[in-house]
């Protein structure tokens, strides 16, 4: 199951803080790619999970626990090429 997370970080994090959050995400085995963004979201994270239970655990117990993370918006891929 492929999913994308749009992540908001705590107010006041500058570039180095965003890089630190991204590096922490990159240490999680299910995370395939991390991008720092412009606009209202700070990071885009691509993950791969076995099923919904695995995805839920990944979001609640790993991604949201990274210091500096404020919100995680999860989107599931319905199709890709």
N, C-alpha and C positions, 0 to 999 in steps of 0.2 A: 504494500500500500504506500503510495507516494503522497506526501503532504508538504505544504508550504506554510510557514509561519511568518506573519508580519509582526514584528516585535517593536514595542515602545519601551524605551529605557527611562530611568528616573530623570527628572528635569535637572539640567545643569551638567550632564555628562558631556564632555568634549570629545574630540576625535580619539584621544588616547583611551578614554573610558569606553568608547564604543568598540575600539580594537580589543580591549581587554575582555569585554563581554563576548565578542565574536570568537576570540581565542578559546574562551571557556566552552562555548558551544562546540567548537571544532574538536574538543577532546571527547565528546560524546559519540560513541561508535555509530549510532543511527543517523547522525548528521552527515549529509553528503556535501553540502555547500553552504557558505555563509557570505552574505553581501551587505556592506554598509550602503544605506540609501540616502537620497535626498527626499524631502517632502515630510509628510506627517508621521511616517513610520521610520524607524532608525535602522532596522536590520531585516533582511529577508533570509530565512533559513529553510533549506530543503532537507527533508528527512525521509527515511524509509522505515516503515514499521510492518510487523507481521500481520497485525489485525487491529481492530479498534481498541481492544484492551491494552495492547502493547503501546499504541499511540497515546492513549489516555495516560498511561503510566509515564511515558516519555515526557509529555507536556507537564503533568502535575508534579512529578517527582524529580525531574531533571532540568528541563528548560526553565520553568518558572522559579526554580531555586537558585539560579545563577544570580549573584549579587549585581544589582543595577537594573534588573528586569522589572518593568512596571506592568506591562500587559502583553499577552500573547494571543494573536488572532490566527486561528487555524483554518486552513482551506485544504480540502481533499481534491486530488486530481481525479477527474472522471475519465480522461483520455489523454494520451500523449503520443508523440511520434518522434 
